[in-house]
């Protein structure tokens, strides 16, 4: 009984540790997004690399994951002679997870990236007295598909699609006018698309069992209920004293029951 007291006290201090209460955030690696968009030449935009960098930033800002920096990831892959060609399969996810020391591997693709041009013009003199008119507009759309692989099982534990669009236009009448012709639409369009994916991943982390968000909430309520080591010590001491007192009373009662009872007998009156 005396040996169990320090062990229980140590257990109480260990479980009350703030580091354990916070829970460890999952460690993830984000691979460069592949180009799977069709009917548009976008290789000079490097949209896949942009999406990778932006997703690293957004996940770190969310505070739900620990993320390997892209340059660090490339250095590790070069050191271990790792390369990816094609899509991720369960076997590859497990292999990469072990070598990179991450719990999740995030891979994705640019599945849509293109523009739609609209132009309308009326030449001057087409109708007497009317000047020339030219109207132009351009809409760009982008979509990303991403998946998170568990590096322990190889299964896909999260998948989502995000999409957004932007546009600009210009109007000229009799050669005079103006408008916008934004040549950085891809850069500006990728950010909100990636932010949608990051928000979806953050929600997944909050819902997952054992996630950092739920672990923090459980730890907060547990700290309100969990006795301290001093309370454990005091409670055990009282219980030990109570059991000792109960044992003493039982022994005393047993001794009294074994003592022979003296019976006085009176002689019959003659």
Secondary structure, DSSP 8 states (H G I E B T S, - for coil): -HHHHHHHHHHHHHHT-HHHHH---EEEEE---EE---S---GGGTHHHHHHHHHHHHHHHHTSEEE--HHHHHHHHHHTT----S---HHHHHHHHHHHT-SEEEEEEEEEEEEEEEEEEE-TTSSTT---EEEEEEEEEEEEEEEEEETTT--EEEEEEEEEEEEEEEEEETTEEEE---TTHHHHHHHHHHHHHHHHHHHHHHHSTT-HHHHHHHHHHHHHH---HHHHHHHHHHHHHHHHHHHHHHHHHHHHHHS-----------
